[in-house]
Amino acid sequence: MKNTHLEMLSEMVRRGEPISLQEAIAVVEYQTQLKKQRRNKSWWEAILFATPIGMSIKFIKDKIK
């Protein structure tokens, strides 16, 4: 669920460019929502990597990086 306007404002914040207070609040809420979505997508990874096979996969994956 990407919002191009909020993505643009987020990029402005990262670069230190001024935005209005309302826009800043909207960016914070948007980024918080994106973070929650990323966490929800990774719940299956936590279950998988808790198993011995998953731990082996994670170990190999980390070694490749």
N, CA, C and O atoms as a Tripos MOL2 file, in Angstrom:
@<TRIPOS>MOLECULE
protein
  260   259    65     0     0
PROTEIN
NO_CHARGES

@<TRIPOS>ATOM
      1 N           0.8350   -1.1710    0.0000 N.3       1 MET1
      2 CA          0.0000    0.0000    0.0000 C.3       1 MET1
      3 C           0.8930    1.2530    0.0000 C.2       1 MET1
      4 O           0.9970    1.9430    1.0140 O.2       1 MET1
      5 N           1.5140    1.5300   -1.1070 N.am      2 LYS2
      6 CA          2.3870    2.6960   -1.2090 C.3       2 LYS2
      7 C           1.5720    3.9200   -1.6070 C.2       2 LYS2
      8 O           0.6990    3.8600   -2.4720 O.2       2 LYS2
      9 N           1.8790    5.0100   -0.9590 N.am      3 ASN3
     10 CA          1.2380    6.2840   -1.2470 C.3       3 ASN3
     11 C           2.3300    7.1880   -1.8040 C.2       3 ASN3
     12 O           3.2540    7.5640   -1.0830 O.2       3 ASN3
     13 N           2.2310    7.5370   -3.0750 N.am      4 THR4
     14 CA          3.3100    8.2850   -3.7210 C.3       4 THR4
     15 C           3.5320    9.6570   -3.0780 C.2       4 THR4
     16 O           4.6700   10.1090   -2.9510 O.2       4 THR4
     17 N           2.4560   10.3090   -2.6780 N.am      5 HIS5
     18 CA          2.6010   11.6280   -2.0570 C.3       5 HIS5
     19 C           3.3460   11.5070   -0.7200 C.2       5 HIS5
     20 O           4.2610   12.2820   -0.4410 O.2       5 HIS5
     21 N           2.9460   10.5320    0.0980 N.am      6 LEU6
     22 CA          3.6080   10.3540    1.3930 C.3       6 LEU6
     23 C           5.0360    9.8360    1.2250 C.2       6 LEU6
     24 O           5.9080   10.1560    2.0320 O.2       6 LEU6
     25 N           5.2790    9.0450    0.1880 N.am      7 GLU7
     26 CA          6.6530    8.6090   -0.0930 C.3       7 GLU7
     27 C           7.5270    9.8150   -0.4400 C.2       7 GLU7
     28 O           8.6740    9.9040   -0.0020 O.2       7 GLU7
     29 N           6.9800   10.7360   -1.2250 N.am      8 MET8
     30 CA          7.7130   11.9450   -1.5910 C.3       8 MET8
     31 C           8.0090   12.7910   -0.3460 C.2       8 MET8
     32 O           9.1180   13.2990   -0.1800 O.2       8 MET8
     33 N           7.0140   12.9320    0.5160 N.am      9 LEU9
     34 CA          7.2120   13.6900    1.7500 C.3       9 LEU9
     35 C           8.2270   12.9930    2.6580 C.2       9 LEU9
     36 O           9.0410   13.6570    3.2990 O.2       9 LEU9
     37 N           8.1820   11.6800    2.7130 N.am     10 SER10
     38 CA          9.1550   10.9240    3.5200 C.3      10 SER10
     39 C          10.5700   11.1800    3.0220 C.2      10 SER10
     40 O          11.4990   11.3430    3.8140 O.2      10 SER10
     41 N          10.7210   11.2110    1.7260 N.am     11 GLU11
     42 CA         12.0380   11.4720    1.1440 C.3      11 GLU11
     43 C          12.4970   12.8940    1.4760 C.2      11 GLU11
     44 O          13.6790   13.1210    1.7350 O.2      11 GLU11
     45 N          11.5750   13.8360    1.4680 N.am     12 MET12
     46 CA         11.9240   15.2120    1.8370 C.3      12 MET12
     47 C          12.4050   15.2740    3.2870 C.2      12 MET12
     48 O          13.3550   15.9910    3.6010 O.2      12 MET12
     49 N          11.7450   14.5190    4.1660 N.am     13 VAL13
     50 CA         12.1480   14.4760    5.5700 C.3      13 VAL13
     51 C          13.5500   13.8830    5.6850 C.2      13 VAL13
     52 O          14.3820   14.4010    6.4290 O.2      13 VAL13
     53 N          13.8170   12.8010    4.9540 N.am     14 ARG14
     54 CA         15.1400   12.1670    4.9880 C.3      14 ARG14
     55 C          16.2390   13.1300    4.5490 C.2      14 ARG14
     56 O          17.3520   13.0980    5.0730 O.2      14 ARG14
     57 N          15.9140   13.9830    3.5830 N.am     15 ARG15
     58 CA         16.8920   14.9500    3.0860 C.3      15 ARG15
     59 C          16.9670   16.2020    3.9460 C.2      15 ARG15
     60 O          17.8230   17.0590    3.7220 O.2      15 ARG15
     61 N          16.0700   16.3180    4.9400 N.am     16 GLY16
     62 CA         16.0860   17.4760    5.8290 C.3      16 GLY16
     63 C          15.3870   18.6940    5.2670 C.2      16 GLY16
     64 O          15.5960   19.8100    5.7440 O.2      16 GLY16
     65 N          14.5620   18.4910    4.2600 N.am     17 GLU17
     66 CA         13.8250   19.6080    3.6710 C.3      17 GLU17
     67 C          12.5920   19.9050    4.5250 C.2      17 GLU17
     68 O          11.9760   18.9780    5.0500 O.2      17 GLU17
     69 N          12.2270   21.1600    4.6730 N.am     18 PRO18
     70 CA         11.0930   21.5180    5.5310 C.3      18 PRO18
     71 C           9.7500   21.1010    4.9170 C.2      18 PRO18
     72 O           9.5250   21.2140    3.7120 O.2      18 PRO18
     73 N           8.8750   20.6180    5.7930 N.am     19 ILE19
     74 CA          7.4940   20.3110    5.4170 C.3      19 ILE19
     75 C           6.6040   20.8380    6.5450 C.2      19 ILE19
     76 O           7.0930   21.1690    7.6250 O.2      19 ILE19
     77 N           5.3080   20.9120    6.2910 N.am     20 SER20
     78 CA          4.4010   21.4370    7.3110 C.3      20 SER20
     79 C           4.2120   20.4170    8.4440 C.2      20 SER20
     80 O           4.5300   19.2370    8.2950 O.2      20 SER20
     81 N           3.6960   20.8920    9.5590 N.am     21 LEU21
     82 CA          3.4600   20.0300   10.7150 C.3      21 LEU21
     83 C           2.4550   18.9310   10.3890 C.2      21 LEU21
     84 O           2.6470   17.7790   10.7800 O.2      21 LEU21
     85 N           1.3790   19.2810    9.6730 N.am     22 GLN22
     86 CA          0.3780   18.2730    9.3030 C.3      22 GLN22
     87 C           0.9880   17.2010    8.4050 C.2      22 GLN22
     88 O           0.6970   16.0150    8.5540 O.2      22 GLN22
     89 N           1.8310   17.6280    7.4790 N.am     23 GLU23
     90 CA          2.4920   16.6600    6.6010 C.3      23 GLU23
     91 C           3.4470   15.7750    7.3980 C.2      23 GLU23
     92 O           3.5390   14.5740    7.1420 O.2      23 GLU23
     93 N           4.1520   16.3550    8.3540 N.am     24 ALA24
     94 CA          5.0820   15.5840    9.1880 C.3      24 ALA24
     95 C           4.3370   14.5200    9.9890 C.2      24 ALA24
     96 O           4.7970   13.3830   10.0960 O.2      24 ALA24
     97 N           3.1940   14.8870   10.5470 N.am     25 ILE25
     98 CA          2.3880   13.9290   11.3040 C.3      25 ILE25
     99 C           1.8980   12.8190   10.3900 C.2      25 ILE25
    100 O           1.9160   11.6480   10.7690 O.2      25 ILE25
    101 N           1.4610   13.1760    9.1900 N.am     26 ALA26
    102 CA          0.9960   12.1780    8.2220 C.3      26 ALA26
    103 C           2.1330   11.2240    7.8380 C.2      26 ALA26
    104 O           1.9120   10.0230    7.6850 O.2      26 ALA26
    105 N           3.3420   11.7580    7.6830 N.am     27 VAL27
    106 CA          4.4980   10.9240    7.3280 C.3      27 VAL27
    107 C           4.8080    9.9470    8.4550 C.2      27 VAL27
    108 O           5.0710    8.7710    8.2040 O.2      27 VAL27
    109 N           4.7780   10.4260    9.6900 N.am     28 VAL28
    110 CA          5.0550    9.5450   10.8360 C.3      28 VAL28
    111 C           4.0220    8.4260   10.9090 C.2      28 VAL28
    112 O           4.3790    7.2640   11.1090 O.2      28 VAL28
    113 N           2.7560    8.7660   10.7500 N.am     29 GLU29
    114 CA          1.6940    7.7450   10.7740 C.3      29 GLU29
    115 C           1.8640    6.7520    9.6280 C.2      29 GLU29
    116 O           1.6820    5.5500    9.8170 O.2      29 GLU29
    117 N           2.2090    7.2420    8.4550 N.am     30 TYR30
    118 CA          2.4110    6.3940    7.2780 C.3      30 TYR30
    119 C           3.5890    5.4470    7.4900 C.2      30 TYR30
    120 O           3.4840    4.2530    7.2110 O.2      30 TYR30
    121 N           4.7020    5.9720    7.9790 N.am     31 GLN31
    122 CA          5.8790    5.1310    8.2110 C.3      31 GLN31
    123 C           5.6130    4.0900    9.3030 C.2      31 GLN31
    124 O           6.0970    2.9620    9.2130 O.2      31 GLN31
    125 N           4.8540    4.4600   10.3230 N.am     32 THR32
    126 CA          4.4870    3.5170   11.3810 C.3      32 THR32
    127 C           3.6330    2.3920   10.8190 C.2      32 THR32
    128 O           3.8140    1.2270   11.1720 O.2      32 THR32
    129 N           2.7040    2.7470    9.9450 N.am     33 GLN33
    130 CA          1.8420    1.7520    9.3140 C.3      33 GLN33
    131 C           2.6620    0.7990    8.4400 C.2      33 GLN33
    132 O           2.4260   -0.4100    8.4570 O.2      33 GLN33
    133 N           3.6180    1.3290    7.6810 N.am     34 LEU34
    134 CA          4.4750    0.4830    6.8500 C.3      34 LEU34
    135 C           5.3050   -0.4710    7.7050 C.2      34 LEU34
    136 O           5.4980   -1.6320    7.3440 O.2      34 LEU34
    137 N           5.7900    0.0240    8.8290 N.am     35 LYS35
    138 CA          6.5960   -0.8060    9.7270 C.3      35 LYS35
    139 C           5.7660   -1.9660   10.2680 C.2      35 LYS35
    140 O           6.2470   -3.0970   10.3430 O.2      35 LYS35
    141 N           4.5200   -1.6850   10.6450 N.am     36 LYS36
    142 CA          3.6300   -2.7390   11.1390 C.3      36 LYS36
    143 C           3.3710   -3.7770   10.0510 C.2      36 LYS36
    144 O           3.3340   -4.9750   10.3350 O.2      36 LYS36
    145 N           3.1910   -3.3310    8.8180 N.am     37 GLN37
    146 CA          2.9570   -4.2600    7.7110 C.3      37 GLN37
    147 C           4.1720   -5.1600    7.4870 C.2      37 GLN37
    148 O           4.0270   -6.3550    7.2300 O.2      37 GLN37
    149 N           5.3790   -4.5760    7.5870 N.am     38 ARG38
    150 CA          6.5960   -5.3860    7.4240 C.3      38 ARG38
    151 C           6.7080   -6.4180    8.5300 C.2      38 ARG38
    152 O           7.0920   -7.5590    8.2720 O.2      38 ARG38
    153 N           6.3780   -6.0400    9.7510 N.am     39 ARG39
    154 CA          6.4340   -6.9880   10.8760 C.3      39 ARG39
    155 C           5.4320   -8.1170   10.6900 C.2      39 ARG39
    156 O           5.7480   -9.2740   10.9700 O.2      39 ARG39
    157 N           4.2400   -7.8030   10.2270 N.am     40 ASN40
    158 CA          3.2160   -8.8240   10.0280 C.3      40 ASN40
    159 C           3.6160   -9.8180    8.9480 C.2      40 ASN40
    160 O           3.2600  -10.9940    9.0270 O.2      40 ASN40
    161 N           4.3470   -9.3630    7.9450 N.am     41 LYS41
    162 CA          4.7660  -10.2610    6.8780 C.3      41 LYS41
    163 C           5.8520  -11.2240    7.3430 C.2      41 LYS41
    164 O           6.0120  -12.2970    6.7600 O.2      41 LYS41
    165 N           6.5970  -10.8640    8.3780 N.am     42 SER42
    166 CA          7.7320  -11.6840    8.7670 C.3      42 SER42
    167 C           7.4170  -12.6600    9.9000 C.2      42 SER42
    168 O           8.3390  -13.2930   10.4140 O.2      42 SER42
    169 N           6.1620  -12.8080   10.3120 N.am     43 TRP43
    170 CA          5.8400  -13.7320   11.3960 C.3      43 TRP43
    171 C           6.1630  -15.1650   11.0270 C.2      43 TRP43
    172 O           6.5750  -15.9450   11.8860 O.2      43 TRP43
    173 N           5.9820  -15.5300    9.7540 N.am     44 TRP44
    174 CA          6.2610  -16.8970    9.3400 C.3      44 TRP44
    175 C           7.7540  -17.1840    9.3860 C.2      44 TRP44
    176 O           8.1590  -18.3230    9.6200 O.2      44 TRP44
    177 N           8.5810  -16.1580    9.1630 N.am     45 GLU45
    178 CA         10.0200  -16.3510    9.2460 C.3      45 GLU45
    179 C          10.4300  -16.6960   10.6720 C.2      45 GLU45
    180 O          11.3010  -17.5420   10.8770 O.2      45 GLU45
    181 N           9.8150  -16.0540   11.6560 N.am     46 ALA46
    182 CA         10.1310  -16.3400   13.0530 C.3      46 ALA46
    183 C           9.8180  -17.7930   13.3880 C.2      46 ALA46
    184 O          10.5780  -18.4440   14.1050 O.2      46 ALA46
    185 N           8.7120  -18.2980   12.8740 N.am     47 ILE47
    186 CA          8.3430  -19.6910   13.1230 C.3      47 ILE47
    187 C           9.3050  -20.6280   12.4040 C.2      47 ILE47
    188 O           9.7830  -21.6000   12.9900 O.2      47 ILE47
    189 N           9.5880  -20.3420   11.1460 N.am     48 LEU48
    190 CA         10.4850  -21.1900   10.3660 C.3      48 LEU48
    191 C          11.8790  -21.2460   10.9730 C.2      48 LEU48
    192 O          12.4480  -22.3260   11.1290 O.2      48 LEU48
    193 N          12.4360  -20.0760   11.3170 N.am     49 PHE49
    194 CA         13.8060  -20.0340   11.8020 C.3      49 PHE49
    195 C          13.9410  -20.5170   13.2410 C.2      49 PHE49
    196 O          15.0580  -20.6080   13.7520 O.2      49 PHE49
    197 N          12.8300  -20.8290   13.9070 N.am     50 ALA50
    198 CA         12.8820  -21.4070   15.2510 C.3      50 ALA50
    199 C          13.0940  -22.9190   15.1960 C.2      50 ALA50
    200 O          13.4140  -23.5330   16.2140 O.2      50 ALA50
    201 N          12.9210  -23.5180   14.0340 N.am     51 THR51
    202 CA         13.1230  -24.9540   13.8770 C.3      51 THR51
    203 C          14.5870  -25.2310   13.5360 C.2      51 THR51
    204 O          15.2780  -24.3390   13.0450 O.2      51 THR51
    205 N          15.0750  -26.4550   13.7880 N.am     52 PRO52
    206 CA         16.4700  -26.7770   13.4470 C.3      52 PRO52
    207 C          16.7930  -26.5690   11.9620 C.2      52 PRO52
    208 O          17.8690  -26.0760   11.6230 O.2      52 PRO52
    209 N          15.8740  -26.9400   11.0920 N.am     53 ILE53
    210 CA         16.1040  -26.7400    9.6590 C.3      53 ILE53
    211 C          16.1550  -25.2460    9.3490 C.2      53 ILE53
    212 O          17.0040  -24.7940    8.5820 O.2      53 ILE53
    213 N          15.2460  -24.4870    9.9460 N.am     54 GLY54
    214 CA         15.2280  -23.0400    9.7490 C.3      54 GLY54
    215 C          16.4980  -22.3790   10.2490 C.2      54 GLY54
    216 O          17.0100  -21.4520    9.6220 O.2      54 GLY54
    217 N          17.0150  -22.8590   11.3910 N.am     55 MET55
    218 CA         18.2630  -22.3070   11.9190 C.3      55 MET55
    219 C          19.4190  -22.5710   10.9610 C.2      55 MET55
    220 O          20.2950  -21.7250   10.7830 O.2      55 MET55
    221 N          19.4130  -23.7570   10.3460 N.am     56 SER56
    222 CA         20.4600  -24.0790    9.3690 C.3      56 SER56
    223 C          20.3600  -23.1730    8.1490 C.2      56 SER56
    224 O          21.3730  -22.6860    7.6470 O.2      56 SER56
    225 N          19.1600  -22.9510    7.6830 N.am     57 ILE57
    226 CA         18.9480  -22.0680    6.5330 C.3      57 ILE57
    227 C          19.4250  -20.6580    6.8670 C.2      57 ILE57
    228 O          20.1110  -20.0240    6.0660 O.2      57 ILE57
    229 N          19.0600  -20.1690    8.0570 N.am     58 LYS58
    230 CA         19.4830  -18.8270    8.4690 C.3      58 LYS58
    231 C          21.0000  -18.7450    8.5640 C.2      58 LYS58
    232 O          21.5900  -17.7510    8.1420 O.2      58 LYS58
    233 N          21.6430  -19.7780    9.1130 N.am     59 PHE59
    234 CA         23.0980  -19.7890    9.2340 C.3      59 PHE59
    235 C          23.7540  -19.6940    7.8600 C.2      59 PHE59
    236 O          24.6850  -18.9130    7.6620 O.2      59 PHE59
    237 N          23.2650  -20.4910    6.9150 N.am     60 ILE60
    238 CA         23.8280  -20.4710    5.5620 C.3      60 ILE60
    239 C          23.5470  -19.1310    4.8950 C.2      60 ILE60
    240 O          24.4180  -18.5650    4.2350 O.2      60 ILE60
    241 N          22.3550  -18.6360    5.0660 N.am     61 LYS61
    242 CA         21.9690  -17.3490    4.4750 C.3      61 LYS61
    243 C          22.8670  -16.2270    4.9960 C.2      61 LYS61
    244 O          23.2990  -15.3690    4.2250 O.2      61 LYS61
    245 N          23.1500  -16.2290    6.3020 N.am     62 ASP62
    246 CA         24.0330  -15.2110    6.8870 C.3      62 ASP62
    247 C          25.4620  -15.3410    6.4010 C.2      62 ASP62
    248 O          26.1490  -14.3330    6.2380 O.2      62 ASP62
    249 N          25.9280  -16.5650    6.1640 N.am     63 LYS63
    250 CA         27.2920  -16.7880    5.6930 C.3      63 LYS63
    251 C          27.4650  -16.2970    4.2520 C.2      63 LYS63
    252 O          28.5480  -15.8490    3.8750 O.2      63 LYS63
    253 N          26.4030  -16.3820    3.4520 N.am     64 ILE64
    254 CA         26.4620  -15.9630    2.0610 C.3      64 ILE64
    255 C          26.5870  -14.4420    1.9640 C.2      64 ILE64
    256 O          27.2490  -13.9240    1.0640 O.2      64 ILE64
    257 N          25.9490  -13.7330    2.8920 N.am     65 LYS65
    258 CA         25.9500  -12.2550    2.8550 C.3      65 LYS65
    259 C          27.3050  -11.7240    3.0250 C.2      65 LYS65
    260 O          27.4960  -10.5080    3.0200 O.2      65 LYS65
@<TRIPOS>BOND
     1     1     2 1
     2     2     3 1
     3     3     4 2
     4     3     5 am
     5     5     6 1
     6     6     7 1
     7     7     8 2
     8     7     9 am
     9     9    10 1
    10    10    11 1
    11    11    12 2
    12    11    13 am
    13    13    14 1
    14    14    15 1
    15    15    16 2
    16    15    17 am
    17    17    18 1
    18    18    19 1
    19    19    20 2
    20    19    21 am
    21    21    22 1
    22    22    23 1
    23    23    24 2
    24    23    25 am
    25    25    26 1
    26    26    27 1
    27    27    28 2
    28    27    29 am
    29    29    30 1
    30    30    31 1
    31    31    32 2
    32    31    33 am
    33    33    34 1
    34    34    35 1
    35    35    36 2
    36    35    37 am
    37    37    38 1
    38    38    39 1
    39    39    40 2
    40    39    41 am
    41    41    42 1
    42    42    43 1
    43    43    44 2
    44    43    45 am
    45    45    46 1
    46    46    47 1
    47    47    48 2
    48    47    49 am
    49    49    50 1
    50    50    51 1
    51    51    52 2
    52    51    53 am
    53    53    54 1
    54    54    55 1
    55    55    56 2
    56    55    57 am
    57    57    58 1
    58    58    59 1
    59    59    60 2
    60    59    61 am
    61    61    62 1
    62    62    63 1
    63    63    64 2
    64    63    65 am
    65    65    66 1
    66    66    67 1
    67    67    68 2
    68    67    69 am
    69    69    70 1
    70    70    71 1
    71    71    72 2
    72    71    73 am
    73    73    74 1
    74    74    75 1
    75    75    76 2
    76    75    77 am
    77    77    78 1
    78    78    79 1
    79    79    80 2
    80    79    81 am
    81    81    82 1
    82    82    83 1
    83    83    84 2
    84    83    85 am
    85    85    86 1
    86    86    87 1
    87    87    88 2
    88    87    89 am
    89    89    90 1
    90    90    91 1
    91    91    92 2
    92    91    93 am
    93    93    94 1
    94    94    95 1
    95    95    96 2
    96    95    97 am
    97    97    98 1
    98    98    99 1
    99    99   100 2
   100    99   101 am
   101   101   102 1
   102   102   103 1
   103   103   104 2
   104   103   105 am
   105   105   106 1
   106   106   107 1
   107   107   108 2
   108   107   109 am
   109   109   110 1
   110   110   111 1
   111   111   112 2
   112   111   113 am
   113   113   114 1
   114   114   115 1
   115   115   116 2
   116   115   117 am
   117   117   118 1
   118   118   119 1
   119   119   120 2
   120   119   121 am
   121   121   122 1
   122   122   123 1
   123   123   124 2
   124   123   125 am
   125   125   126 1
   126   126   127 1
   127   127   128 2
   128   127   129 am
   129   129   130 1
   130   130   131 1
   131   131   132 2
   132   131   133 am
   133   133   134 1
   134   134   135 1
   135   135   136 2
   136   135   137 am
   137   137   138 1
   138   138   139 1
   139   139   140 2
   140   139   141 am
   141   141   142 1
   142   142   143 1
   143   143   144 2
   144   143   145 am
   145   145   146 1
   146   146   147 1
   147   147   148 2
   148   147   149 am
   149   149   150 1
   150   150   151 1
   151   151   152 2
   152   151   153 am
   153   153   154 1
   154   154   155 1
   155   155   156 2
   156   155   157 am
   157   157   158 1
   158   158   159 1
   159   159   160 2
   160   159   161 am
   161   161   162 1
   162   162   163 1
   163   163   164 2
   164   163   165 am
   165   165   166 1
   166   166   167 1
   167   167   168 2
   168   167   169 am
   169   169   170 1
   170   170   171 1
   171   171   172 2
   172   171   173 am
   173   173   174 1
   174   174   175 1
   175   175   176 2
   176   175   177 am
   177   177   178 1
   178   178   179 1
   179   179   180 2
   180   179   181 am
   181   181   182 1
   182   182   183 1
   183   183   184 2
   184   183   185 am
   185   185   186 1
   186   186   187 1
   187   187   188 2
   188   187   189 am
   189   189   190 1
   190   190   191 1
   191   191   192 2
   192   191   193 am
   193   193   194 1
   194   194   195 1
   195   195   196 2
   196   195   197 am
   197   197   198 1
   198   198   199 1
   199   199   200 2
   200   199   201 am
   201   201   202 1
   202   202   203 1
   203   203   204 2
   204   203   205 am
   205   205   206 1
   206   206   207 1
   207   207   208 2
   208   207   209 am
   209   209   210 1
   210   210   211 1
   211   211   212 2
   212   211   213 am
   213   213   214 1
   214   214   215 1
   215   215   216 2
   216   215   217 am
   217   217   218 1
   218   218   219 1
   219   219   220 2
   220   219   221 am
   221   221   222 1
   222   222   223 1
   223   223   224 2
   224   223   225 am
   225   225   226 1
   226   226   227 1
   227   227   228 2
   228   227   229 am
   229   229   230 1
   230   230   231 1
   231   231   232 2
   232   231   233 am
   233   233   234 1
   234   234   235 1
   235   235   236 2
   236   235   237 am
   237   237   238 1
   238   238   239 1
   239   239   240 2
   240   239   241 am
   241   241   242 1
   242   242   243 1
   243   243   244 2
   244   243   245 am
   245   245   246 1
   246   246   247 1
   247   247   248 2
   248   247   249 am
   249   249   250 1
   250   250   251 1
   251   251   252 2
   252   251   253 am
   253   253   254 1
   254   254   255 1
   255   255   256 2
   256   255   257 am
   257   257   258 1
   258   258   259 1
   259   259   260 2
@<TRIPOS>SUBSTRUCTURE
     1 MET1         2 RESIDUE 1 A MET
     2 LYS2         6 RESIDUE 1 A LYS
     3 ASN3        10 RESIDUE 1 A ASN
     4 THR4        14 RESIDUE 1 A THR
     5 HIS5        18 RESIDUE 1 A HIS
     6 LEU6        22 RESIDUE 1 A LEU
     7 GLU7        26 RESIDUE 1 A GLU
     8 MET8        30 RESIDUE 1 A MET
     9 LEU9        34 RESIDUE 1 A LEU
    10 SER10       38 RESIDUE 1 A SER
    11 GLU11       42 RESIDUE 1 A GLU
    12 MET12       46 RESIDUE 1 A MET
    13 VAL13       50 RESIDUE 1 A VAL
    14 ARG14       54 RESIDUE 1 A ARG
    15 ARG15       58 RESIDUE 1 A ARG
    16 GLY16       62 RESIDUE 1 A GLY
    17 GLU17       66 RESIDUE 1 A GLU
    18 PRO18       70 RESIDUE 1 A PRO
    19 ILE19       74 RESIDUE 1 A ILE
    20 SER20       78 RESIDUE 1 A SER
    21 LEU21       82 RESIDUE 1 A LEU
    22 GLN22       86 RESIDUE 1 A GLN
    23 GLU23       90 RESIDUE 1 A GLU
    24 ALA24       94 RESIDUE 1 A ALA
    25 ILE25       98 RESIDUE 1 A ILE
    26 ALA26      102 RESIDUE 1 A ALA
    27 VAL27      106 RESIDUE 1 A VAL
    28 VAL28      110 RESIDUE 1 A VAL
    29 GLU29      114 RESIDUE 1 A GLU
    30 TYR30      118 RESIDUE 1 A TYR
    31 GLN31      122 RESIDUE 1 A GLN
    32 THR32      126 RESIDUE 1 A THR
    33 GLN33      130 RESIDUE 1 A GLN
    34 LEU34      134 RESIDUE 1 A LEU
    35 LYS35      138 RESIDUE 1 A LYS
    36 LYS36      142 RESIDUE 1 A LYS
    37 GLN37      146 RESIDUE 1 A GLN
    38 ARG38      150 RESIDUE 1 A ARG
    39 ARG39      154 RESIDUE 1 A ARG
    40 ASN40      158 RESIDUE 1 A ASN
    41 LYS41      162 RESIDUE 1 A LYS
    42 SER42      166 RESIDUE 1 A SER
    43 TRP43      170 RESIDUE 1 A TRP
    44 TRP44      174 RESIDUE 1 A TRP
    45 GLU45      178 RESIDUE 1 A GLU
    46 ALA46      182 RESIDUE 1 A ALA
    47 ILE47      186 RESIDUE 1 A ILE
    48 LEU48      190 RESIDUE 1 A LEU
    49 PHE49      194 RESIDUE 1 A PHE
    50 ALA50      198 RESIDUE 1 A ALA
    51 THR51      202 RESIDUE 1 A THR
    52 PRO52      206 RESIDUE 1 A PRO
    53 ILE53      210 RESIDUE 1 A ILE
    54 GLY54      214 RESIDUE 1 A GLY
    55 MET55      218 RESIDUE 1 A MET
    56 SER56      222 RESIDUE 1 A SER
    57 ILE57      226 RESIDUE 1 A ILE
    58 LYS58      230 RESIDUE 1 A LYS
    59 PHE59      234 RESIDUE 1 A PHE
    60 ILE60      238 RESIDUE 1 A ILE
    61 LYS61      242 RESIDUE 1 A LYS
    62 ASP62      246 RESIDUE 1 A ASP
    63 LYS63      250 RESIDUE 1 A LYS
    64 ILE64      254 RESIDUE 1 A ILE
    65 LYS65      258 RESIDUE 1 A LYS
